[in-house]
Amino acid sequence: MRTRVTELLGIERPIVQGAMARIADARLAAAVSNAGGLGIIACGGAPLDWVRAQIELARTLTKRPFGVNVMLMDPHADDVARLVCDMEVPVVTTGAGSPSAYMGMWHEAGIKVIPVVASCALARRMERLGADAVVAEGCEAGGHIGELTTMVLTPAVCEAVSIPVIAAGGIADGRGMVAAFALGAEGVQVATRFLCAEECLVADAYKDRVLAAKDSDTIVTGRGGGHPVRQLKNRWAREVRALELDRAATDADVELRLAGSLKRAVDGDVDDGSMMAGQSACLVKARQSAAAIMDDLMAGCEAWGACALGTRLERNATRSWRG
């Protein structure tokens, strides 16, 4: 399948693996890239030596393009921004801030720059700065989120900019891909589905919670502080939500409860950790290899996309989702 996104990134399938902090490492990124998509190494909160080692490892695991996500509010952002130039990383995605300070340096190094945006205003600004594409991420996504849904944000951003738009948030199967394309996107970003990839490093207990998730099993914390984060419901998330609503609690009280929460979840503490995941967790049905996930996404997309509207409506009525 060819789109402006596949041509821009030198990939075969218009699927970008979402950057999941402390989760998306070289092994997962390489597996996605080897399957024809664009794997992403997430650098948020990671020391520079770890980032360097992961880029080096990815190069031993794949000869295909991969990317690095730079979390711009991270204290190591300046160092990571220079490192990706030095190591000639082909693609950078960005989040949590403006990449304006690095855009010229990255483009001089031949890096394709794709910021994640949550509004049309930010998308327009990124286009003016010279972004090669944008990821329009709706609030269905896991991790840090904005306010608009994918259904609204994607077509609005597509109308606002001329560069390619990659839709994200709530996309976990071929139906979601076709829907994103119908809204104007030329690629999709998928993250939550890859939590249950065999190559994903999160503990089995974390994966089990994703597989058991129902449609109402995510919760958003951090709205009061201006940094909303979506994760699976558990004891920790409910306690944090209650603490945020407690007028007697201080910012320090909340920060103390947040400290180390993602690492605890990744390591298997699913009761006292932050299990970041999107609303699409309820659509994840099995543990699979990254390659099998990619194949399933494309097969579903092609089946749904090839179906005439009238036939599709008939099949919807009988819940004949495939074929």
LOFIVO-377258 format. One record per residue: y, z, x of N, C-alpha, C in turn. Coordinates in steps of 0.2 Angstrom, whole numbers, padded with zeros to 4 digits, always signed. Last residue first. Example, Ala and Ser with C-alpha at 12.3 -4.5 7.8 and 13.67 -1.06 7.14 Angstrom:
2
-0011+0035+0064-0005+0036+0068+0000+0039+0064;-0028+0039+0066-0022+0039+0062-0016+0039+0066;
//
This chain:
323
-0053+0027-0070-0056+0021-0072-0052+0016-0075;-0048+0043-0077-0049+0039-0072-0053+0032-0075;-0046+0051-0089-0041+0051-0083-0042+0046-0078;-0047+0051-0104-0051+0047-0099-0046+0046-0093;-0042+0057-0115-0042+0061-0109-0047+0058-0104;-0040+0050-0126-0047+0052-0125-0048+0056-0119;-0026+0047-0124-0028+0050-0130-0035+0053-0130;-0026+0040-0112-0023+0047-0112-0026+0051-0118;-0031+0028-0116-0036+0033-0112-0033+0040-0111;-0021+0023-0123-0027+0024-0126-0031+0029-0122;-0011+0023-0113-0010+0027-0118-0016+0029-0122;-0017+0013-0105-0016+0020-0102-0015+0025-0108;-0016+0002-0113-0023+0004-0111-0022+0012-0108;-0002+0000-0113-0006+0002-0119-0013+0004-0118;+0001-0002-0099+0003+0004-0103-0001+0006-0109;-0013-0006-0088-0007-0008-0093-0005-0002-0097;-0016+0001-0072-0018+0001-0079-0012-0001-0083;-0013+0003-0059-0016-0004-0061-0017-0005-0069;-0010+0016-0058-0005+0011-0057-0007+0004-0059;-0022+0023-0059-0017+0024-0064-0012+0018-0064;-0029+0018-0047-0032+0017-0054-0027+0018-0059;-0020+0021-0037-0021+0014-0038-0024+0013-0045;-0020+0035-0038-0014+0032-0039-0015+0024-0040;-0034+0038-0035-0031+0040-0042-0024+0036-0043;-0034+0033-0022-0039+0030-0027-0036+0032-0034;-0025+0041-0016-0024+0034-0016-0028+0031-0022;-0031+0054-0017-0024+0053-0019-0023+0045-0021;-0043+0052-0011-0043+0054-0018-0036+0052-0021;-0039+0050+0002-0043+0045-0001-0043+0046-0009;-0033+0063+0005-0029+0056+0005-0033+0051+0001;-0045+0071+0004-0039+0072+0000-0035+0065-0001;-0053+0066+0014-0055+0065+0007-0049+0066+0002;-0045+0069+0025-0046+0062+0024-0048+0061+0017;-0045+0083+0025-0039+0080+0024-0040+0072+0022;-0060+0088+0015-0056+0086+0021-0050+0083+0020;-0058+0101+0002-0060+0094+0005-0057+0093+0012;-0061+0112-0011-0060+0111-0004-0062+0104-0001;-0054+0108-0027-0060+0109-0022-0057+0109-0015;-0043+0107-0036-0050+0108-0039-0055+0110-0033;-0027+0109-0040-0031+0108-0034-0038+0111-0036;-0019+0112-0051-0022+0105-0051-0027+0104-0045;-0013+0124-0049-0018+0123-0054-0021+0116-0055;-0004+0121-0039-0010+0124-0037-0015+0124-0042;+0008+0116-0043+0002+0111-0043-0004+0114-0041;+0018+0125-0040+0015+0125-0047+0009+0120-0047;+0014+0129-0023+0018+0126-0028+0014+0127-0035;+0014+0143-0012+0011+0138-0015+0015+0135-0021;+0012+0157-0001+0017+0151-0003+0012+0146-0006;+0008+0172-0003+0004+0166-0003+0009+0160-0005;+0013+0185+0006+0016+0180+0002+0012+0173+0003;+0003+0200+0004+0006+0195+0008+0009+0189+0003;-0006+0209-0001+0000+0212+0002+0003+0206+0006;-0017+0202-0006-0014+0206-0010-0007+0209-0008;-0022+0194+0004-0020+0190-0002-0017+0195-0007;-0024+0193+0019-0022+0198+0015-0018+0195+0009;-0026+0182+0028-0031+0184+0023-0030+0189+0018;-0017+0176+0036-0023+0179+0039-0028+0182+0034;-0008+0172+0027-0012+0167+0030-0018+0170+0034;-0003+0184+0023-0007+0180+0018-0011+0175+0022;+0003+0189+0035-0002+0193+0032-0006+0189+0027;+0013+0179+0036+0007+0179+0041+0002+0183+0038;+0021+0182+0025+0018+0176+0026+0012+0176+0030;+0026+0195+0029+0022+0194+0023+0018+0187+0023;+0034+0199+0039+0027+0198+0041+0023+0196+0035;+0046+0207+0028+0044+0206+0035+0036+0205+0036;+0049+0210+0015+0047+0203+0017+0044+0202+0024;+0051+0224+0016+0045+0222+0012+0043+0214+0014;+0063+0223+0023+0057+0227+0026+0051+0225+0023;+0071+0217+0014+0070+0213+0021+0063+0217+0024;+0073+0227+0005+0070+0220+0003+0067+0217+0009;+0080+0236+0012+0073+0238+0008+0069+0232+0007;+0091+0230+0015+0086+0232+0021+0080+0234+0018;+0098+0229+0003+0095+0222+0006+0090+0224+0012;+0092+0243-0007+0096+0239-0002+0093+0233+0000;+0090+0248-0024+0087+0246-0017+0092+0242-0013;+0096+0251-0035+0096+0257-0030+0093+0254-0023;+0093+0241-0044+0100+0242-0041+0101+0247-0036;+0080+0231-0043+0081+0238-0043+0088+0239-0040;+0076+0218-0042+0079+0220-0048+0082+0227-0048;+0069+0218-0030+0075+0214-0030+0079+0216-0037;+0058+0226-0034+0063+0228-0029+0070+0225-0029;+0051+0217-0042+0054+0223-0045+0059+0226-0040;+0048+0207-0032+0052+0205-0038+0056+0211-0041;+0040+0214-0024+0046+0212-0021+0051+0210-0027;+0029+0217-0033+0033+0222-0030+0040+0220-0027;+0025+0204-0035+0027+0208-0041+0032+0214-0038;+0020+0201-0022+0026+0197-0025+0029+0201-0031;+0010+0210-0020+0016+0210-0016+0022+0206-0019;+0000+0207-0030+0004+0213-0030+0010+0213-0026;+0004+0190-0035+0000+0195-0032+0004+0201-0032;+0006+0173-0038+0007+0179-0040+0002+0184-0037;+0011+0161-0025+0006+0164-0030+0008+0171-0032;+0028+0157-0024+0022+0158-0021+0017+0160-0027;+0044+0151-0020+0039+0151-0024+0032+0152-0021;+0060+0158-0017+0054+0156-0014+0048+0156-0019;+0078+0157-0015+0072+0157-0019+0066+0154-0016;+0090+0163-0009+0085+0160-0005+0078+0160-0009;+0099+0171-0015+0101+0164-0013+0096+0160-0010;+0096+0184-0019+0099+0183-0012+0100+0176-0010;+0091+0182-0031+0097+0186-0031+0100+0185-0024;+0079+0175-0028+0084+0171-0032+0091+0175-0031;+0067+0180-0023+0073+0179-0018+0079+0175-0022;+0053+0173-0030+0056+0179-0028+0063+0176-0024;+0043+0166-0043+0049+0165-0038+0052+0171-0036;+0026+0163-0045+0031+0167-0046+0037+0165-0041;+0011+0156-0053+0016+0156-0047+0022+0160-0049;+0002+0154-0063+0001+0159-0058+0005+0159-0052;+0002+0146-0074+0007+0151-0074+0006+0156-0068;-0009+0137-0072-0003+0134-0072+0003+0139-0072;-0020+0146-0061-0019+0143-0067-0011+0141-0067;-0030+0147-0046-0024+0147-0050-0024+0143-0056;-0042+0146-0039-0042+0150-0045-0036+0150-0049;-0037+0139-0027-0042+0136-0032-0043+0139-0038;-0029+0149-0022-0026+0143-0024-0031+0139-0029;-0038+0159-0019-0033+0160-0024-0030+0154-0026;-0046+0152-0009-0049+0154-0015-0044+0156-0021;-0036+0151+0001-0039+0145-0002-0042+0147-0009;-0036+0165+0004-0030+0162+0002-0032+0155-0002;-0049+0167+0009-0047+0171+0003-0040+0168+0000;-0050+0159+0020-0053+0157+0015-0051+0161+0008;-0033+0158+0028-0040+0161+0027-0043+0159+0021;-0027+0142+0035-0026+0148+0030-0033+0151+0029;-0027+0130+0042-0029+0136+0045-0029+0142+0041;-0035+0115+0036-0029+0120+0036-0032+0127+0038;-0046+0107+0037-0042+0107+0043-0036+0112+0042;-0050+0106+0024-0054+0110+0028-0051+0111+0035;-0037+0110+0012-0040+0105+0017-0044+0109+0022;-0030+0118+0004-0037+0119+0003-0041+0113+0007;-0017+0114+0006-0019+0121+0008-0026+0122+0008;-0015+0102+0001-0018+0102+0008-0019+0110+0010;-0009+0104-0011-0015+0101-0011-0019+0102-0004;+0004+0108-0006+0000+0113-0009-0008+0110-0009;+0010+0095-0002+0009+0101+0002+0003+0106+0000;+0016+0079-0001+0011+0083-0004+0010+0089+0001;+0028+0067-0005+0026+0072+0000+0022+0077-0004;+0028+0049-0007+0027+0056-0010+0026+0061-0004;+0038+0035-0009+0033+0039-0006+0033+0045-0009;+0048+0030-0017+0044+0025-0013+0039+0028-0008;+0054+0034-0033+0052+0035-0026+0048+0030-0023;+0056+0031-0047+0060+0027-0042+0058+0029-0035;+0048+0035-0056+0054+0038-0056+0059+0035-0051;+0036+0029-0053+0040+0027-0059+0047+0029-0060;+0033+0036-0042+0035+0029-0041+0038+0027-0047;+0029+0048-0049+0035+0048-0044+0037+0041-0043;+0018+0044-0056+0024+0046-0060+0030+0046-0055;+0009+0041-0046+0012+0035-0050+0018+0038-0054;+0007+0054-0041+0010+0049-0037+0013+0043-0041;+0002+0061-0051+0008+0063-0049+0012+0057-0045;-0010+0054-0052-0006+0054-0058+0001+0055-0056;-0017+0057-0040-0014+0051-0041-0009+0050-0047;-0010+0074-0036-0015+0069-0037-0012+0062-0039;+0001+0082-0034-0006+0084-0031-0011+0079-0032;+0017+0087-0035+0013+0081-0034+0006+0083-0030;+0026+0097-0035+0022+0097-0041+0017+0091-0041;+0036+0090-0024+0036+0096-0029+0032+0094-0035;+0045+0075-0020+0040+0081-0018+0041+0086-0024;+0047+0058-0015+0047+0063-0020+0043+0069-0018;+0058+0050-0005+0051+0052-0005+0051+0058-0010;+0068+0036-0005+0067+0042-0007+0060+0044-0008;+0077+0025+0007+0071+0027+0003+0071+0034+0001;+0095+0023+0003+0089+0024+0008+0083+0026+0004;+0104+0023-0007+0101+0017-0006+0095+0018-0001;+0107+0036-0019+0107+0034-0012+0103+0027-0012;+0107+0039-0033+0113+0041-0029+0113+0038-0022;+0096+0035-0039+0102+0032-0041+0108+0033-0037;+0087+0044-0033+0086+0037-0032+0092+0033-0034;+0092+0056-0038+0093+0055-0031+0092+0047-0029;+0087+0055-0051+0094+0056-0050+0096+0054-0042;+0074+0054-0050+0077+0048-0052+0085+0048-0051;+0071+0067-0044+0069+0061-0041+0073+0055-0043;+0076+0077-0053+0079+0076-0046+0078+0069-0044;+0068+0077-0064+0075+0076-0065+0078+0074-0058;+0055+0080-0060+0056+0074-0065+0064+0072-0066;+0057+0091-0051+0055+0084-0048+0057+0078-0053;+0071+0101-0057+0064+0099-0057+0063+0092-0053;+0083+0111-0047+0081+0105-0051+0073+0103-0051;+0085+0121-0038+0085+0123-0045+0082+0117-0049;+0074+0123-0023+0081+0123-0027+0080+0124-0034;+0064+0134-0012+0065+0129-0017+0073+0129-0020;+0052+0138+0000+0059+0138-0002+0061+0132-0007;+0035+0138-0007+0040+0139-0002+0047+0139-0005;+0031+0124-0018+0030+0130-0015+0035+0131-0009;+0039+0115-0031+0036+0115-0025+0035+0122-0023;+0046+0114-0042+0039+0115-0043+0036+0116-0037;+0059+0110-0039+0058+0117-0039+0050+0119-0041;+0058+0095-0029+0059+0098-0035+0057+0106-0035;+0065+0086-0016+0060+0091-0018+0062+0095-0024;+0066+0071-0009+0069+0075-0015+0064+0079-0018;+0069+0067+0007+0064+0070+0003+0067+0073-0003;+0076+0052+0013+0077+0059+0011+0070+0061+0007;+0079+0042+0028+0076+0043+0021+0078+0050+0019;+0087+0042+0038+0083+0036+0037+0080+0036+0030;+0104+0047+0039+0097+0049+0038+0094+0042+0036;+0118+0046+0041+0114+0042+0044+0106+0043+0043;+0127+0053+0034+0126+0056+0041+0121+0051+0045;+0126+0047+0022+0132+0046+0026+0131+0048+0033;+0114+0053+0018+0114+0046+0019+0121+0044+0023;+0118+0066+0017+0113+0065+0022+0113+0057+0023;+0126+0065+0006+0129+0068+0012+0124+0066+0018;+0117+0062-0004+0123+0057-0002+0126+0059+0004;+0110+0073-0005+0107+0067-0003+0112+0062-0001;+0119+0083-0009+0116+0083-0002+0113+0077+0000;+0121+0078-0022+0127+0078-0017+0124+0079-0010;+0109+0078-0028+0111+0072-0027+0117+0072-0021;+0098+0091-0021+0103+0089-0025+0105+0082-0023;+0089+0095-0011+0088+0098-0018+0093+0096-0023;+0080+0087+0003+0086+0088-0001+0084+0091-0008;+0076+0086+0019+0073+0088+0012+0080+0090+0009;+0079+0072+0030+0080+0078+0027+0077+0079+0020;+0072+0063+0042+0071+0063+0035+0073+0070+0032;+0074+0052+0055+0076+0058+0052+0076+0058+0045;+0066+0045+0069+0067+0044+0062+0069+0051+0059;+0071+0043+0085+0068+0047+0080+0070+0046+0073;+0077+0038+0096+0073+0034+0093+0069+0037+0087;+0087+0045+0103+0080+0046+0105+0075+0042+0102;+0098+0043+0095+0098+0040+0102+0091+0040+0105;+0094+0051+0084+0094+0043+0083+0094+0040+0090;+0096+0064+0089+0089+0061+0087+0089+0054+0087;+0109+0064+0092+0105+0065+0097+0098+0062+0096;+0115+0062+0079+0116+0057+0084+0111+0058+0090;+0110+0074+0073+0108+0067+0070+0109+0062+0076;+0113+0087+0075+0108+0084+0079+0106+0077+0078;+0123+0091+0067+0124+0093+0074+0119+0089+0078;+0117+0088+0054+0123+0084+0057+0124+0085+0064;+0107+0094+0046+0106+0091+0053+0111+0088+0056;+0110+0108+0036+0112+0101+0038+0110+0099+0045;+0097+0118+0028+0103+0117+0032+0105+0109+0033;+0083+0118+0025+0087+0124+0026+0093+0123+0030;+0075+0105+0035+0076+0109+0029+0080+0115+0031;+0069+0089+0040+0073+0095+0041+0073+0099+0034;+0058+0079+0050+0060+0081+0044+0064+0088+0045;+0056+0067+0062+0058+0074+0061+0060+0074+0054;+0046+0056+0072+0049+0058+0065+0050+0065+0065;+0041+0055+0085+0043+0049+0081+0047+0051+0075;+0045+0064+0099+0042+0064+0093+0045+0059+0088;+0048+0065+0113+0048+0058+0110+0044+0059+0103;+0051+0076+0120+0044+0074+0119+0043+0068+0115;+0064+0077+0119+0061+0077+0126+0054+0074+0125;+0066+0078+0106+0069+0072+0109+0065+0071+0116;+0060+0090+0103+0057+0084+0100+0060+0078+0103;+0069+0099+0110+0062+0097+0112+0059+0091+0109;+0081+0099+0103+0081+0096+0110+0073+0094+0112;+0076+0106+0092+0080+0100+0091+0080+0096+0098;+0072+0118+0097+0067+0113+0094+0070+0106+0094;+0084+0124+0101+0079+0122+0106+0074+0117+0104;+0090+0125+0089+0093+0121+0094+0088+0119+0099;+0081+0134+0081+0082+0127+0079+0085+0122+0085;+0078+0147+0083+0076+0142+0088+0077+0135+0087;+0082+0153+0071+0086+0154+0077+0084+0150+0083;+0082+0142+0057+0078+0146+0062+0082+0147+0068;+0089+0134+0049+0091+0141+0049+0088+0145+0054;+0082+0122+0050+0088+0123+0053+0091+0130+0053;+0066+0118+0054+0070+0123+0050+0076+0125+0053;+0060+0103+0057+0064+0108+0060+0068+0112+0055;+0044+0096+0058+0049+0099+0054+0053+0104+0057;+0038+0082+0065+0039+0089+0066+0045+0091+0061;+0025+0069+0063+0032+0072+0063+0032+0079+0064;+0016+0055+0069+0016+0061+0066+0023+0064+0066;+0007+0039+0071+0013+0043+0070+0012+0050+0067;-0009+0040+0080-0004+0037+0075+0002+0042+0074;-0018+0045+0088-0014+0040+0091-0009+0037+0086;-0023+0062+0088-0022+0056+0084-0017+0051+0089;-0026+0072+0097-0030+0071+0091-0029+0065+0087;-0017+0073+0107-0024+0072+0109-0029+0070+0103;-0005+0075+0100-0006+0068+0103-0013+0067+0106;-0007+0088+0095-0007+0082+0091-0008+0076+0094;-0005+0095+0108-0012+0094+0104-0012+0089+0099;+0008+0093+0109+0004+0090+0114-0003+0090+0111;+0013+0100+0098+0015+0092+0099+0010+0089+0104;+0008+0112+0101+0006+0109+0095+0007+0101+0096;+0016+0116+0113+0008+0115+0113+0005+0111+0107;+0029+0116+0107+0027+0111+0113+0019+0110+0113;+0027+0127+0098+0029+0120+0096+0027+0115+0101;+0024+0137+0107+0019+0135+0102+0021+0128+0099;+0036+0138+0114+0030+0136+0118+0025+0134+0113;+0045+0142+0104+0046+0135+0107+0039+0133+0111;+0038+0151+0090+0041+0151+0097+0041+0144+0100;+0042+0148+0073+0037+0148+0078+0041+0148+0085;+0050+0148+0061+0048+0154+0064+0043+0154+0070;+0045+0132+0058+0049+0137+0055+0046+0144+0058;+0038+0120+0061+0040+0124+0066+0044+0131+0064;+0024+0110+0056+0030+0115+0054+0032+0120+0059;+0020+0094+0058+0019+0101+0061+0026+0105+0059;+0014+0082+0047+0020+0086+0049+0018+0092+0052;+0007+0066+0045+0006+0073+0046+0012+0076+0049;+0007+0053+0035+0011+0056+0040+0010+0063+0040;-0008+0044+0032-0002+0046+0030+0002+0049+0036;-0020+0039+0037-0016+0034+0035-0009+0037+0033;-0029+0049+0043-0031+0046+0036-0025+0041+0033;-0022+0053+0054-0028+0049+0055-0030+0046+0048;-0012+0061+0048-0010+0055+0051-0016+0050+0052;-0021+0072+0044-0017+0068+0038-0015+0061+0041;-0025+0076+0056-0030+0074+0051-0027+0070+0046;-0013+0080+0062-0017+0074+0065-0022+0072+0060;-0010+0091+0054-0005+0085+0054-0009+0079+0057;-0020+0100+0056-0019+0097+0049-0015+0091+0050;-0018+0102+0070-0025+0099+0067-0024+0097+0060;-0005+0107+0072-0007+0100+0074-0013+0097+0071;-0001+0115+0056-0001+0114+0063-0004+0107+0065;+0006+0123+0043+0005+0116+0045+0005+0115+0053;+0008+0137+0044+0002+0134+0041+0001+0127+0044;+0021+0141+0047+0015+0145+0049+0008+0143+0047;+0027+0132+0033+0028+0136+0039+0022+0141+0041;+0023+0116+0030+0021+0123+0027+0022+0128+0033;+0029+0101+0026+0029+0106+0031+0028+0113+0028;+0017+0089+0017+0023+0094+0018+0023+0099+0023;+0013+0073+0022+0011+0080+0022+0017+0085+0022;+0017+0059+0014+0019+0063+0019+0016+0070+0017;+0011+0043+0010+0010+0050+0008+0012+0054+0015;+0009+0029+0008+0015+0032+0007+0015+0040+0005;-0001+0023+0021-0001+0026+0015+0005+0030+0014;+0000+0019+0034-0003+0014+0030-0002+0017+0022;+0016+0019+0044+0010+0022+0041+0007+0017+0036;+0029+0018+0050+0023+0015+0053+0016+0018+0051;+0040+0022+0043+0036+0027+0047+0030+0024+0051;+0045+0011+0037+0049+0015+0041+0045+0019+0046;+0034+0006+0030+0036+0002+0035+0041+0006+0040;+0032+0017+0021+0027+0015+0025+0029+0011+0031;+0044+0016+0014+0043+0022+0018+0037+0021+0023;+0045+0004+0008+0049+0005+0013+0048+0011+0017;+0027+0001+0006+0033+0002+0004+0038+0003+0009;+0011-0005+0003+0016-0006+0008+0023-0004+0004;-0006+0000+0004+0000+0000+0000+0006+0000+0004;
//
